[in-house]
């Protein structure tokens, strides 16, 4: 990159919204630069509950537009990323002194239909006692089952970044934005590597730092800071048999999910807690641990405690401050704000869900359209994400092809790689007939691919964001990866 690159769009922040906008904009013919001071999905976008869902509980807050859009997007994302996103059935046990059955039934009927046509099974009432749906539960006779989907959140970000780069965008990680000033009808932005960029418009998708970035843009309107809400999850050894998840009601009207995770584990979350402090390294608090354990122990026969926790993770969500009293009631809908009344434009994104990132991206470009060169129409809902062009969209058939072509892969590793890379698994493995296993099925071939094509730079990038292998491995694997990266 030269000292003064001229581009149409500078995007600040490499989470799901920033990478989604980069993909969309580059595909419409705009010149795009995305900068991220850390790794892609290093913060909020890798700390979600990892669901592509409409948000059943948001119906209680009359967030009908958000739920409708999210459910429609669930179908779109299932179509463009059939390798990465998989359908998941959710069981809601019916317990006394909680929401009555008629209310749940009504909400699920609305959930089944408000988003339009869907490929997923509809909801139904089910017997829990003595059936697989009640696996691990205490004596709860009945419940309801409905559909949503699971996604590897950090990989979803990486795939959007790859797609953006292949459409011509420049993606720069470990490069921070330090400020921008106006120069006629353009912004002159400075980066912390000493370079400057001339941009027609800036997109501020800095997440919890959205207000800080606005403060570094000379002449931009100030906005109320986002409502920072921390969500924490715990991971414990697998709690029950079956591939279904549970959605558990609590006395405070919140809900908790228990979701199968990485074959051998269950992820439990999330909390909703007002947050103050540095959002770059949020940690779970003792009261959050106690809350999640108590929520689960109300329902399951085998109790869990803090000593069962294998790992925890927390993220800070930058929600738009709509004045709601409780953190749980603050809207999860996204709000896009234009930041100048004249001259070069900046657009800032507040809130949002990982499920609706693609629609947020389209709406962002609609708002910026008057300030940018003529661009093409929206396209991202019809074109598969990298690796998503599976024959017939059939993941199971594709997995059989992977096992046939690379028979030396263990069944677990074949499925892991097929889900992570889809049809691009051939770019990783090529004509390999065996692999050097560094741990968890990870090979030097895969590490090299992640460094060369997915901006991975550290062992943490590889173990916890480009993959989730870290949950299965220890210090020895970490040392092997670091040694290989050092050799490169």
C-alpha positions as CSV (number, residue, x, y, z in Angstrom):
1,X,0.0,0.0,0.0
2,X,1.4,3.5,-0.9
3,X,1.5,6.3,1.6
4,X,-1.7,7.8,0.2
5,X,-4.1,5.3,-1.2
6,X,-7.4,6.6,-2.7
7,X,-10.4,4.4,-2.0
8,X,-14.1,4.7,-1.9
9,X,-14.8,3.1,1.5
10,X,-12.7,2.8,4.6
11,X,-14.2,0.3,7.1
12,X,-13.0,0.4,10.7
13,X,-13.5,-2.9,12.5
14,X,-13.1,-6.5,11.5
15,X,-16.1,-8.1,13.1
16,X,-19.0,-9.6,11.3
17,X,-20.6,-6.3,10.4
18,X,-17.4,-4.8,9.0
19,X,-16.5,-7.9,7.0
20,X,-20.1,-8.2,5.8
21,X,-20.1,-4.6,4.5
22,X,-16.7,-5.1,2.9
23,X,-17.9,-8.2,1.0
24,X,-21.1,-6.5,-0.2
25,X,-19.4,-3.2,-1.2
26,X,-16.5,-4.8,-3.0
27,X,-18.9,-7.0,-4.9
28,X,-20.7,-3.8,-6.0
29,X,-17.6,-2.4,-7.6
30,X,-16.4,-0.1,-4.8
31,X,-12.7,0.1,-3.7
32,X,-12.6,-0.9,-0.1
33,X,-10.1,-1.0,2.7
34,X,-10.9,-2.7,6.0
35,X,-8.6,-2.2,9.0
36,X,-8.8,-4.2,12.2
37,X,-6.4,-3.4,15.0
38,X,-6.4,-7.0,16.3
39,X,-7.5,-10.2,14.6
40,X,-10.7,-10.7,12.6
41,X,-13.6,-11.5,15.1
42,X,-11.2,-11.0,18.0
43,X,-13.9,-9.5,20.2
44,X,-17.7,-9.5,20.2
45,X,-18.1,-11.5,17.0
46,X,-16.3,-14.6,18.4
47,X,-18.1,-14.4,21.8
48,X,-21.7,-15.1,20.7
49,X,-24.0,-18.1,21.5
50,X,-23.2,-19.2,17.9
51,X,-26.7,-19.2,16.7
52,X,-28.4,-18.2,13.5
53,X,-31.8,-17.5,14.9
54,X,-34.8,-15.2,14.9
55,X,-34.6,-14.6,18.7
56,X,-37.7,-16.2,20.1
57,X,-37.6,-14.2,23.3
58,X,-37.6,-10.9,21.4
59,X,-41.3,-11.5,20.6
60,X,-42.1,-10.7,24.2
61,X,-40.5,-7.2,23.7
62,X,-42.6,-6.7,20.5
63,X,-39.4,-6.7,18.3
64,X,-41.5,-8.1,15.4
65,X,-39.4,-6.4,12.7
66,X,-36.2,-7.7,14.1
67,X,-37.5,-11.3,14.5
68,X,-39.1,-11.3,11.0
69,X,-35.9,-10.1,9.4
70,X,-33.7,-12.5,11.4
71,X,-35.9,-15.5,10.5
72,X,-35.8,-14.5,6.8
73,X,-32.0,-14.2,7.1
74,X,-31.7,-17.5,8.8
75,X,-33.0,-19.1,5.6
76,X,-30.7,-17.0,3.4
77,X,-27.6,-17.9,5.4
78,X,-28.5,-21.6,5.5
79,X,-28.5,-21.3,1.7
80,X,-25.2,-19.5,1.2
81,X,-23.2,-21.3,3.9
82,X,-24.6,-24.9,4.0
83,X,-21.2,-26.1,5.2
84,X,-20.8,-23.7,8.1
85,X,-24.4,-23.4,9.3
86,X,-26.4,-26.4,10.5
87,X,-30.0,-26.8,11.5
88,X,-30.6,-27.4,15.2
89,X,-33.7,-28.4,17.2
90,X,-34.4,-26.7,20.5
91,X,-36.3,-28.2,23.3
92,X,-38.2,-25.9,25.7
93,X,-39.3,-27.8,28.9
94,X,-42.7,-26.8,30.1
95,X,-42.5,-26.0,33.9
96,X,-45.1,-24.6,36.3
97,X,-45.0,-21.0,37.4
98,X,-43.3,-20.0,34.1
99,X,-44.8,-18.9,30.9
100,X,-48.1,-20.8,30.3
101,X,-48.4,-23.4,27.6
102,X,-50.8,-21.3,25.5
103,X,-48.4,-18.4,25.5
104,X,-45.5,-20.5,24.3
105,X,-47.6,-22.3,21.7
106,X,-48.8,-18.9,20.4
107,X,-45.3,-17.5,20.3
108,X,-44.0,-20.6,18.5
109,X,-46.8,-20.4,15.9
110,X,-45.8,-16.8,15.2
111,X,-42.1,-17.8,15.1
112,X,-42.8,-20.5,12.6
113,X,-44.6,-18.1,10.2
114,X,-43.5,-14.5,10.7
115,X,-40.3,-15.0,8.7
116,X,-41.9,-16.4,5.6
117,X,-41.2,-19.7,3.9
118,X,-38.6,-21.9,5.7
119,X,-36.8,-25.2,5.0
120,X,-36.7,-26.1,8.7
121,X,-39.2,-28.2,10.6
122,X,-42.0,-26.4,12.4
123,X,-42.5,-26.4,16.1
124,X,-44.5,-29.0,18.0
125,X,-45.5,-30.1,21.4
126,X,-43.6,-33.2,22.6
127,X,-43.4,-35.7,25.5
128,X,-40.1,-35.4,27.4
129,X,-40.2,-38.2,30.0
130,X,-38.8,-41.4,28.6
131,X,-37.9,-39.9,25.2
132,X,-34.6,-38.6,23.7
133,X,-36.0,-35.0,23.9
134,X,-35.8,-35.3,27.7
135,X,-32.3,-36.6,27.9
136,X,-30.6,-35.5,31.2
137,X,-33.6,-33.6,32.4
138,X,-35.4,-33.9,35.7
139,X,-39.0,-35.2,35.8
140,X,-40.6,-32.8,33.3
141,X,-43.5,-34.3,31.5
142,X,-43.9,-32.2,28.4
143,X,-42.3,-29.4,26.4
144,X,-42.1,-27.9,22.9
145,X,-39.5,-28.3,20.1
146,X,-38.7,-25.7,17.5
147,X,-35.9,-25.1,14.9
148,X,-33.1,-22.6,14.5
149,X,-29.5,-23.0,13.4
150,X,-25.9,-23.1,14.7
151,X,-22.9,-21.4,13.2
152,X,-19.2,-21.1,14.0
153,X,-19.3,-17.3,14.5
154,X,-15.6,-16.5,14.0
155,X,-15.4,-18.5,10.8
156,X,-18.4,-16.7,9.4
157,X,-16.5,-13.5,9.8
158,X,-13.4,-15.0,8.1
159,X,-15.4,-16.3,5.2
160,X,-16.9,-12.8,4.6
161,X,-13.4,-11.3,4.7
162,X,-12.1,-13.9,2.2
163,X,-15.1,-13.1,-0.1
164,X,-14.4,-9.4,0.2
165,X,-10.7,-9.8,-0.6
166,X,-11.5,-12.0,-3.6
167,X,-13.8,-9.2,-4.9
168,X,-11.0,-6.7,-4.6
169,X,-11.1,-5.4,-1.0
170,X,-8.0,-5.0,1.0
171,X,-8.1,-6.5,4.5
172,X,-5.5,-5.4,6.9
173,X,-5.4,-6.9,10.4
174,X,-3.1,-5.7,13.2
175,X,-3.5,-2.2,11.9
176,X,-5.4,0.4,13.9
177,X,-7.2,3.6,12.9
178,X,-5.9,6.7,14.7
179,X,-8.0,9.5,13.3
180,X,-9.3,11.3,10.2
181,X,-9.8,14.9,9.0
182,X,-11.8,16.3,6.1
183,X,-10.1,17.4,2.9
184,X,-12.8,18.7,0.5
185,X,-15.1,15.8,-0.3
186,X,-12.8,13.1,1.2
187,X,-11.5,11.9,4.5
188,X,-7.8,11.7,5.1
189,X,-7.4,8.9,7.6
190,X,-4.3,8.0,9.5
191,X,-3.4,4.4,10.5
192,X,-1.0,3.4,13.3
193,X,1.5,1.9,10.8
194,X,2.2,5.5,9.6
195,X,0.2,5.3,6.4
196,X,-2.6,7.6,5.3
197,X,-5.7,6.8,3.3
198,X,-8.0,9.1,1.3
199,X,-11.6,7.8,1.4
200,X,-14.9,9.1,0.1
201,X,-16.7,7.6,3.1
202,X,-15.9,5.8,6.4
203,X,-17.9,3.0,7.9
204,X,-17.5,2.7,11.7
205,X,-18.1,-0.9,12.8
206,X,-15.8,-0.7,15.8
207,X,-18.3,-2.4,18.1
208,X,-17.8,-1.4,21.7
209,X,-15.4,1.3,20.5
210,X,-17.9,2.9,18.0
211,X,-18.1,6.1,20.1
212,X,-14.3,6.4,20.4
213,X,-13.9,6.1,16.6
214,X,-16.5,8.8,16.1
215,X,-14.5,11.1,18.5
216,X,-11.5,10.7,16.2
217,X,-13.3,11.9,13.1
218,X,-13.0,15.7,12.9
219,X,-16.4,17.3,12.3
220,X,-18.5,14.2,12.8
221,X,-21.7,14.4,14.9
222,X,-21.4,13.0,18.4
223,X,-23.8,10.2,19.3
224,X,-24.9,8.8,22.7
225,X,-22.4,6.0,23.6
226,X,-23.8,2.5,23.1
227,X,-25.2,0.6,25.9
228,X,-22.5,-1.9,26.7
229,X,-23.9,-5.3,27.8
230,X,-21.7,-8.2,28.7
231,X,-22.7,-11.8,27.7
232,X,-20.8,-14.7,29.3
233,X,-20.8,-18.4,28.5
234,X,-19.4,-21.4,30.2
235,X,-18.3,-24.7,28.5
236,X,-18.6,-28.0,30.5
237,X,-18.2,-31.7,29.6
238,X,-21.2,-33.0,27.6
239,X,-24.3,-32.9,29.7
240,X,-26.7,-35.2,27.8
241,X,-27.0,-37.4,24.8
242,X,-28.5,-36.1,21.5
243,X,-27.8,-33.4,19.0
244,X,-30.5,-31.0,20.3
245,X,-30.2,-27.9,22.4
246,X,-32.3,-26.8,25.3
247,X,-33.8,-23.4,25.9
248,X,-34.4,-23.0,29.7
249,X,-36.7,-20.4,31.3
250,X,-35.7,-18.6,34.5
251,X,-37.5,-16.8,37.3
252,X,-36.3,-13.5,36.0
253,X,-37.9,-14.2,32.6
254,X,-34.6,-14.6,30.9
255,X,-33.7,-17.7,29.0
256,X,-30.5,-19.8,28.9
257,X,-29.4,-22.1,26.1
258,X,-27.5,-25.4,26.5
259,X,-26.0,-26.4,23.2
260,X,-23.9,-29.3,22.1
261,X,-20.4,-28.1,21.4
262,X,-17.4,-29.7,19.7
263,X,-18.7,-33.3,20.2
264,X,-17.6,-33.6,23.9
265,X,-18.9,-30.5,25.4
266,X,-21.9,-28.3,26.2
267,X,-21.9,-24.5,26.0
268,X,-24.2,-22.7,28.4
269,X,-25.3,-19.1,28.1
270,X,-25.7,-16.3,28.0
271,X,-25.9,-13.7,30.7
272,X,-26.9,-10.0,30.2
273,X,-25.0,-7.7,32.4
274,X,-24.3,-3.9,32.1
275,X,-20.6,-3.5,31.5
276,X,-18.1,-0.7,32.3
277,X,-14.4,-0.9,31.7
278,X,-12.1,-2.1,29.0
279,X,-14.2,-4.1,26.5
280,X,-11.0,-5.7,24.9
281,X,-10.7,-8.3,27.6
282,X,-14.0,-9.0,29.4
283,X,-14.1,-11.8,31.9
284,X,-16.9,-13.8,33.5
285,X,-17.8,-12.8,37.0
286,X,-18.6,-15.0,39.9
287,X,-22.2,-14.0,39.9
288,X,-22.5,-14.9,36.2
289,X,-21.0,-18.4,36.9
290,X,-23.4,-18.9,39.8
291,X,-26.4,-17.7,37.7
292,X,-25.6,-20.1,34.8
293,X,-25.0,-23.1,37.1
294,X,-28.2,-22.4,39.0
295,X,-30.2,-22.0,35.8
296,X,-29.0,-25.4,34.5
297,X,-29.3,-27.2,37.9
298,X,-33.0,-26.3,38.1
299,X,-33.6,-28.6,35.1
300,X,-30.9,-31.3,34.9
301,X,-30.5,-34.4,37.1
302,X,-26.7,-34.1,37.2
303,X,-25.8,-30.8,38.7
304,X,-22.9,-28.7,37.6
305,X,-20.6,-26.4,39.5
306,X,-17.7,-24.1,38.9
307,X,-15.3,-27.0,39.1
308,X,-16.9,-28.5,36.0
309,X,-16.1,-25.5,33.8
310,X,-13.6,-26.3,31.1
311,X,-13.5,-22.8,29.6
312,X,-15.5,-19.6,29.7
313,X,-15.8,-16.7,27.3
314,X,-17.3,-13.2,27.5
315,X,-18.2,-10.6,24.9
316,X,-19.4,-7.0,25.1
317,X,-22.3,-6.1,22.9
318,X,-22.6,-2.4,21.8
319,X,-26.3,-2.0,21.9
320,X,-28.2,1.1,20.8
321,X,-29.4,2.9,24.0
322,X,-33.1,2.9,23.7
323,X,-33.7,3.8,27.3
324,X,-34.8,0.3,28.5
325,X,-34.4,-0.3,32.2
326,X,-32.8,-3.8,32.1
327,X,-29.9,-5.0,30.0
328,X,-32.1,-7.9,28.8
329,X,-34.8,-5.5,27.5
330,X,-32.4,-3.3,25.5
331,X,-33.1,-3.7,21.8
332,X,-30.9,-6.1,19.8
333,X,-31.9,-4.4,16.6
334,X,-29.3,-2.5,14.7
335,X,-29.3,1.2,14.3
336,X,-27.2,2.9,11.5
337,X,-26.3,6.6,12.0
338,X,-25.0,9.0,9.4
339,X,-22.4,11.3,11.1
340,X,-22.1,14.5,9.0
341,X,-24.5,17.0,7.5
342,X,-22.1,18.0,4.7
343,X,-18.8,16.9,3.2
344,X,-17.5,13.3,3.3
345,X,-19.8,11.0,5.2
346,X,-19.3,8.5,8.0
347,X,-21.8,5.8,9.0
348,X,-21.7,4.2,12.4
349,X,-23.4,0.9,13.3
350,X,-24.9,0.3,16.7
351,X,-26.2,-3.0,18.0
352,X,-27.3,-5.9,15.8
353,X,-27.2,-9.7,15.8
354,X,-24.8,-12.0,14.0
355,X,-27.9,-13.4,12.2
356,X,-28.7,-10.1,10.6
357,X,-25.2,-9.0,9.6
358,X,-25.9,-9.4,5.8
359,X,-29.1,-7.2,5.9
360,X,-27.2,-4.6,8.0
361,X,-24.6,-4.5,5.3
362,X,-27.2,-3.9,2.6
363,X,-28.9,-1.2,4.6
364,X,-25.5,0.5,5.3
365,X,-24.8,0.7,1.6
366,X,-28.3,2.0,0.9
367,X,-27.7,4.9,3.4
368,X,-24.3,5.6,1.9
369,X,-25.3,5.4,-1.7
370,X,-25.8,9.2,-2.2
371,X,-22.2,9.8,-1.1
372,X,-20.4,7.1,-3.1
373,X,-19.8,6.4,-6.8
374,X,-22.5,4.5,-8.7
375,X,-22.5,1.0,-7.5
376,X,-24.1,-2.3,-8.4
377,X,-27.2,-3.9,-6.8
378,X,-27.3,-6.1,-3.8
379,X,-26.0,-9.6,-4.5
380,X,-24.9,-11.3,-1.3
381,X,-28.0,-13.3,-0.7
382,X,-27.7,-15.3,-3.8
383,X,-23.9,-16.1,-3.9
384,X,-22.5,-18.8,-1.6
385,X,-19.8,-17.8,0.9
386,X,-16.4,-19.3,0.2
387,X,-16.7,-23.1,0.3
388,X,-20.5,-23.0,0.4
389,X,-21.0,-24.1,-3.2
390,X,-21.8,-27.7,-2.2
391,X,-23.4,-29.9,-4.9
392,X,-27.1,-29.6,-4.2
393,X,-26.4,-27.8,-0.9
394,X,-26.2,-31.3,0.6
395,X,-23.6,-31.3,3.4
396,X,-23.9,-35.0,4.2
397,X,-23.3,-36.0,0.6
398,X,-20.3,-33.7,0.5
399,X,-18.9,-35.2,3.7
400,X,-19.0,-38.6,2.1
401,X,-17.0,-37.2,-0.9
402,X,-14.4,-35.8,1.5
403,X,-14.0,-39.1,3.3
404,X,-13.6,-40.9,0.0
405,X,-11.0,-38.5,-1.4
406,X,-8.9,-38.1,1.8
407,X,-9.5,-41.5,3.6
408,X,-6.6,-40.8,6.0
409,X,-8.7,-38.2,7.8
410,X,-10.3,-39.4,11.0
411,X,-14.2,-39.2,10.9
412,X,-14.1,-36.3,13.4
413,X,-11.4,-34.4,11.5
414,X,-13.1,-35.0,8.2
415,X,-16.3,-33.5,9.5
416,X,-14.5,-30.6,11.1
417,X,-12.6,-29.6,8.0
418,X,-15.6,-30.2,5.7
419,X,-17.6,-27.8,7.9
420,X,-14.9,-25.2,8.2
421,X,-13.7,-25.1,4.5
422,X,-16.5,-26.6,2.5
423,X,-15.4,-27.1,-1.1
424,X,-12.2,-25.2,-0.4
425,X,-10.9,-28.1,1.6
426,X,-9.1,-29.0,-1.6
427,X,-7.1,-25.8,-1.3
428,X,-6.0,-27.0,2.2
429,X,-5.3,-30.7,1.5
430,X,-4.6,-30.8,-2.2
431,X,-3.2,-34.2,-3.2
432,X,-2.0,-35.1,0.4
433,X,-2.1,-38.7,1.2
434,X,-1.2,-38.3,4.9
435,X,-0.9,-35.5,7.4
436,X,1.5,-34.6,10.1
437,X,-0.9,-34.2,13.1
438,X,0.2,-31.4,15.4
439,X,-2.7,-32.0,17.7
440,X,-6.5,-32.2,17.3
441,X,-6.1,-33.1,13.7
442,X,-4.4,-29.9,12.8
443,X,-1.6,-30.1,10.3
444,X,1.1,-27.8,8.9
445,X,-0.8,-27.8,5.6
446,X,-3.8,-26.3,7.4
447,X,-1.7,-23.8,9.3
448,X,-0.1,-22.6,6.1
449,X,-3.4,-22.2,4.5
450,X,-4.8,-20.2,7.4
451,X,-1.8,-17.9,7.4
452,X,-1.7,-17.4,3.6
453,X,-5.5,-17.1,3.0
454,X,-7.2,-16.2,6.2
455,X,-4.9,-13.6,8.0
456,X,-4.1,-16.0,10.9
457,X,-0.9,-14.8,12.6
458,X,-0.8,-16.4,16.1
459,X,-1.6,-19.8,17.7
460,X,-4.6,-18.2,19.3
461,X,-6.0,-17.1,16.0
462,X,-5.7,-20.7,14.8
463,X,-6.8,-22.6,17.9
464,X,-9.8,-20.4,18.9
465,X,-11.0,-18.4,16.0
466,X,-10.2,-20.1,12.7
467,X,-11.0,-23.4,14.5
468,X,-12.1,-24.5,17.9
469,X,-9.3,-27.1,18.2
470,X,-8.1,-25.4,21.4
471,X,-10.8,-27.0,23.4
472,X,-9.4,-30.4,22.5
473,X,-5.7,-29.8,22.9
474,X,-3.1,-28.6,25.4
475,X,0.2,-26.8,25.8
476,X,2.0,-29.3,23.6
477,X,-0.1,-28.4,20.5
478,X,0.2,-24.7,21.3
479,X,4.0,-25.1,21.3
480,X,4.1,-27.0,18.0
481,X,2.0,-24.4,16.3
482,X,4.1,-21.5,17.7
483,X,7.2,-23.3,16.5
484,X,5.8,-23.7,13.0
485,X,4.7,-20.1,12.8
486,X,8.2,-19.0,14.0
487,X,9.8,-21.1,11.2
488,X,7.6,-19.3,8.6
